[in-house]
Amino acid sequence: VLFPRSSALGSEDIRDLWDAVLRALPRIDVVFLDKMPEHVGGLSNPLVRLGATPIGISGHATALTGSWTSFEATRLPRRRTLRRYRRRLAAIGPVRFEIPESPERREKVLAAMVRQKERRFAETGATGFRSPGKMEFFLEAGRRLAEGPVHLSALVVGDEIVATHLGYVYDRRFYQIMPTYEGGPWQALSVGRLLHEDLIEWSFRNGIGIFDFGIGDEAYKLEYCDEMLPLHRIVMPLTAAGRIYLTALDARDRIRDSALWARVRAFKRGLSPSPSGPGDDEP
């Protein structure tokens, strides 16, 4: 919990508090404090002073100042290309941005989200929804909280849901969390980017001040963003078992980062080792 007076804490105070936290916990082998910003809500994050190191990726956001009209005209990347793609979609069927309101419609959008994201996980070799509870979390959030902090939306062409997004809205900040899009011919028309554009326009109309693109240094984010948030991590082994675990984890990560592993994943997908295409840097 951060509070204004925490800025007066010295490094020794923070270490004493952290040691007290560890003593209060059951026996543990290793501590991960991951994806930590230096500041939260304008307050200094004291955990960063426990010996955190940069993780090599950042958070990204853009301030939604002025009007949507001026943003679209001066700050929207690839504006002419996206307009052309939207016209091509309109030739297929009516194009609309949808925030599903009924439980039945939400289920259809959530089903499309899962199908589209699973396809993308398979293409990239990511663990994805195989992580225990991950799919259930997003589905239940979309069902229970869609009239609260959760924002569920879709880009629809005719009767086809070609892109979806599940994110959060809190304190005039829109959080991009789970963007998905159809592959094949739909991907070639950047349907993910078009939905992303609709979400920024919606944010302007609803008084959102910051559009948060989340964690990751994908190329498309750099085209939009004017705020970069460096992130930090603490990895703290507390026992011999914790040190062994970290050694095994480091070996696994080295294998996953190797060129050989990339070729194995590409072979499983039936793709070349370095796939590229019109949708690779889409949200």
PLY file of the C-alpha trace (Angstrom):
ply
format ascii 1.0
element vertex 283
property float x
property float y
property float z
element edge 282
property int vertex1
property int vertex2
end_header
0.00 0.00 0.00
1.44 3.35 -1.03
0.71 6.52 0.90
2.18 10.04 0.72
4.44 9.68 3.76
6.13 6.63 2.22
8.38 9.05 0.32
10.07 9.84 3.64
11.16 6.23 4.14
14.88 5.66 3.80
16.47 2.58 2.28
17.13 1.12 5.73
13.48 1.65 6.73
12.31 -0.12 3.58
14.67 -3.04 4.21
13.42 -3.38 7.80
9.80 -3.38 6.61
10.57 -5.96 3.94
12.33 -8.22 6.45
9.23 -7.98 8.67
7.06 -9.02 5.71
9.25 -12.07 5.07
9.13 -13.07 8.75
5.33 -12.90 8.69
5.04 -15.21 5.69
5.07 -19.01 5.75
8.32 -20.63 4.59
9.06 -19.70 0.98
11.96 -20.48 -1.34
12.06 -17.58 -3.78
10.47 -14.15 -4.23
9.56 -12.61 -7.59
8.55 -8.96 -7.65
8.00 -8.37 -11.35
7.03 -5.55 -13.74
7.40 -2.86 -11.09
7.27 0.84 -12.06
9.39 3.39 -10.24
6.28 5.43 -9.39
2.63 4.56 -8.82
0.06 7.33 -8.79
2.79 9.91 -8.42
4.30 8.17 -5.39
7.70 6.54 -5.27
7.61 2.73 -5.25
9.72 1.73 -2.23
10.16 -1.85 -3.45
12.38 -0.64 -6.29
14.95 0.30 -3.65
15.30 -3.31 -2.53
17.80 -3.91 -5.33
15.50 -4.04 -8.34
16.95 -4.25 -11.85
15.39 -3.21 -15.19
13.57 -6.07 -16.95
14.32 -4.81 -20.46
10.73 -4.06 -21.48
8.55 -1.06 -20.69
4.98 0.03 -20.35
3.62 2.51 -22.88
0.82 5.07 -22.82
-0.40 8.14 -24.66
-2.10 11.25 -23.29
-5.47 11.93 -24.92
-5.32 15.72 -25.06
-7.35 18.00 -27.30
-10.06 16.42 -29.43
-10.41 13.17 -31.32
-10.52 15.16 -34.57
-7.14 16.75 -33.92
-5.65 13.47 -32.64
-6.84 11.63 -35.75
-5.46 14.33 -38.04
-2.06 14.79 -36.40
-1.20 11.79 -34.20
-2.95 8.73 -35.60
-0.36 6.50 -37.34
-1.04 5.18 -40.85
-4.25 7.18 -41.07
-4.63 6.97 -44.85
-3.87 3.26 -44.94
-6.40 2.53 -42.20
-9.06 4.56 -43.98
-8.45 2.53 -47.11
-8.74 -0.72 -45.17
-11.98 0.46 -43.56
-13.44 1.20 -47.01
-12.44 -2.26 -48.20
-14.16 -3.79 -45.19
-17.27 -1.72 -45.90
-17.38 -3.26 -49.36
-17.69 -6.68 -47.67
-20.42 -5.64 -45.24
-21.48 -2.94 -42.75
-18.62 -2.10 -40.37
-19.45 -1.26 -36.78
-17.74 -0.82 -33.42
-19.71 -2.73 -30.80
-19.83 -2.80 -27.02
-22.03 -5.84 -26.36
-24.83 -5.14 -23.89
-26.77 -8.37 -23.49
-25.32 -11.47 -21.75
-25.94 -13.49 -24.91
-24.00 -11.07 -27.09
-21.17 -10.88 -24.58
-20.85 -14.65 -24.74
-20.48 -14.49 -28.53
-17.81 -11.80 -28.31
-15.96 -13.70 -25.56
-16.08 -16.90 -27.63
-14.58 -15.02 -30.60
-11.93 -13.53 -28.29
-10.86 -16.97 -27.06
-10.79 -18.47 -30.57
-8.77 -15.57 -32.00
-6.32 -15.44 -29.11
-5.77 -19.20 -29.11
-4.88 -19.01 -32.80
-2.34 -16.28 -32.07
-0.89 -18.21 -29.11
-0.44 -21.22 -31.40
1.32 -19.06 -34.01
3.76 -17.58 -31.49
4.26 -20.66 -29.33
3.10 -18.80 -26.21
1.76 -20.69 -23.19
-1.40 -18.61 -23.44
-4.60 -20.03 -22.04
-2.86 -23.26 -21.00
-1.83 -21.45 -17.81
-4.22 -22.67 -15.09
-7.11 -20.29 -14.54
-6.10 -17.73 -17.16
-8.96 -18.29 -19.59
-11.48 -18.60 -16.74
-10.31 -15.28 -15.30
-10.88 -13.34 -18.51
-14.18 -15.03 -19.27
-15.60 -14.43 -15.81
-14.35 -10.82 -15.82
-16.10 -10.28 -19.15
-19.32 -11.77 -17.79
-19.47 -10.28 -14.31
-17.76 -6.90 -14.64
-18.73 -5.73 -18.13
-20.96 -3.06 -16.60
-18.17 -1.95 -14.28
-14.41 -1.62 -14.78
-14.17 -4.22 -17.57
-14.58 -2.90 -21.11
-15.49 -5.51 -23.74
-15.71 -4.51 -27.40
-15.60 -5.86 -30.94
-15.16 -4.79 -34.54
-17.90 -6.40 -36.62
-18.11 -6.66 -40.42
-21.54 -7.80 -41.49
-22.22 -10.61 -39.04
-18.55 -11.50 -38.54
-16.67 -10.57 -35.33
-13.26 -9.84 -36.83
-11.51 -8.33 -33.78
-12.18 -8.08 -30.05
-10.75 -6.40 -27.00
-11.12 -6.86 -23.26
-9.59 -4.18 -21.06
-10.21 -2.05 -17.99
-11.27 1.54 -17.39
-10.30 3.13 -14.10
-9.67 6.69 -12.94
-9.88 8.17 -16.48
-7.35 5.64 -17.76
-8.08 3.00 -20.39
-6.01 -0.17 -19.98
-5.43 -2.28 -23.08
-5.24 -5.89 -21.88
-6.49 -8.55 -24.31
-6.61 -7.51 -27.99
-7.44 -10.21 -30.55
-8.12 -10.38 -34.27
-8.98 -12.87 -36.98
-6.22 -14.21 -39.20
-6.04 -14.71 -42.94
-7.65 -12.04 -45.16
-8.98 -10.16 -42.13
-5.51 -9.80 -40.66
-4.26 -8.40 -43.96
-6.75 -5.53 -43.50
-5.39 -4.67 -40.03
-8.69 -5.27 -38.26
-6.88 -5.22 -34.90
-5.57 -1.73 -35.57
-8.98 -0.55 -36.72
-10.58 -1.70 -33.47
-7.71 -0.06 -31.60
-8.53 3.19 -33.42
-12.21 2.86 -32.43
-11.22 2.36 -28.79
-9.15 5.55 -28.77
-12.05 7.46 -30.31
-14.39 5.98 -27.66
-11.93 7.09 -24.97
-12.01 10.67 -26.24
-15.82 10.67 -26.22
-15.93 9.36 -22.66
-13.45 11.70 -21.02
-10.52 9.27 -20.75
-7.22 11.08 -20.15
-4.68 8.29 -20.71
-4.72 5.32 -23.08
-2.45 2.70 -21.57
-1.04 0.21 -24.09
0.24 -2.10 -21.40
3.56 -3.90 -21.13
5.71 -4.74 -24.14
7.79 -2.91 -26.73
5.87 -3.88 -29.86
6.57 -1.60 -32.80
3.00 -0.35 -33.18
3.02 1.07 -29.63
5.99 3.27 -30.40
3.97 4.85 -33.22
1.29 6.02 -30.80
2.88 6.57 -27.43
4.32 9.64 -25.78
4.94 8.02 -22.38
7.33 5.15 -21.65
7.33 3.49 -18.24
10.53 1.57 -17.39
9.81 -1.57 -15.36
11.88 -3.38 -12.77
12.15 -6.80 -11.17
13.46 -8.34 -7.97
14.35 -12.04 -7.91
15.32 -13.08 -4.41
16.19 -16.71 -3.54
15.73 -17.42 0.18
16.72 -21.09 0.36
18.94 -23.61 -1.44
15.83 -24.93 -3.19
15.09 -21.42 -4.40
18.59 -21.05 -5.84
18.29 -24.41 -7.66
14.93 -23.40 -9.05
16.31 -20.11 -10.38
19.22 -21.92 -12.04
16.78 -24.26 -13.81
14.58 -21.33 -14.80
17.54 -19.47 -16.27
18.54 -22.55 -18.30
14.98 -22.90 -19.62
14.88 -19.24 -20.67
18.23 -19.54 -22.45
16.89 -22.49 -24.45
13.68 -20.65 -25.31
15.67 -17.64 -26.49
17.96 -19.72 -28.69
17.78 -19.77 -32.49
17.30 -23.55 -32.39
14.16 -23.25 -30.26
12.78 -20.62 -32.66
13.29 -23.06 -35.54
11.57 -25.86 -33.60
8.55 -23.65 -32.92
8.44 -22.52 -36.54
8.64 -26.13 -37.73
5.71 -27.09 -35.48
3.66 -24.25 -36.96
4.70 -25.05 -40.51
6.12 -21.55 -40.90
9.49 -20.07 -41.75
11.70 -19.19 -38.73
11.04 -15.46 -39.10
7.45 -14.98 -40.22
6.33 -11.54 -41.29
3.13 -10.11 -42.63
0.63 -7.29 -42.54
-0.59 -8.02 -39.01
2.64 -8.77 -37.15
2.80 -5.51 -35.23
-0.95 -5.16 -34.74
-2.32 -4.77 -31.23
0 1
1 2
2 3
3 4
4 5
5 6
6 7
7 8
8 9
9 10
10 11
11 12
12 13
13 14
14 15
15 16
16 17
17 18
18 19
19 20
20 21
21 22
22 23
23 24
24 25
25 26
26 27
27 28
28 29
29 30
30 31
31 32
32 33
33 34
34 35
35 36
36 37
37 38
38 39
39 40
40 41
41 42
42 43
43 44
44 45
45 46
46 47
47 48
48 49
49 50
50 51
51 52
52 53
53 54
54 55
55 56
56 57
57 58
58 59
59 60
60 61
61 62
62 63
63 64
64 65
65 66
66 67
67 68
68 69
69 70
70 71
71 72
72 73
73 74
74 75
75 76
76 77
77 78
78 79
79 80
80 81
81 82
82 83
83 84
84 85
85 86
86 87
87 88
88 89
89 90
90 91
91 92
92 93
93 94
94 95
95 96
96 97
97 98
98 99
99 100
100 101
101 102
102 103
103 104
104 105
105 106
106 107
107 108
108 109
109 110
110 111
111 112
112 113
113 114
114 115
115 116
116 117
117 118
118 119
119 120
120 121
121 122
122 123
123 124
124 125
125 126
126 127
127 128
128 129
129 130
130 131
131 132
132 133
133 134
134 135
135 136
136 137
137 138
138 139
139 140
140 141
141 142
142 143
143 144
144 145
145 146
146 147
147 148
148 149
149 150
150 151
151 152
152 153
153 154
154 155
155 156
156 157
157 158
158 159
159 160
160 161
161 162
162 163
163 164
164 165
165 166
166 167
167 168
168 169
169 170
170 171
171 172
172 173
173 174
174 175
175 176
176 177
177 178
178 179
179 180
180 181
181 182
182 183
183 184
184 185
185 186
186 187
187 188
188 189
189 190
190 191
191 192
192 193
193 194
194 195
195 196
196 197
197 198
198 199
199 200
200 201
201 202
202 203
203 204
204 205
205 206
206 207
207 208
208 209
209 210
210 211
211 212
212 213
213 214
214 215
215 216
216 217
217 218
218 219
219 220
220 221
221 222
222 223
223 224
224 225
225 226
226 227
227 228
228 229
229 230
230 231
231 232
232 233
233 234
234 235
235 236
236 237
237 238
238 239
239 240
240 241
241 242
242 243
243 244
244 245
245 246
246 247
247 248
248 249
249 250
250 251
251 252
252 253
253 254
254 255
255 256
256 257
257 258
258 259
259 260
260 261
261 262
262 263
263 264
264 265
265 266
266 267
267 268
268 269
269 270
270 271
271 272
272 273
273 274
274 275
275 276
276 277
277 278
278 279
279 280
280 281
281 282
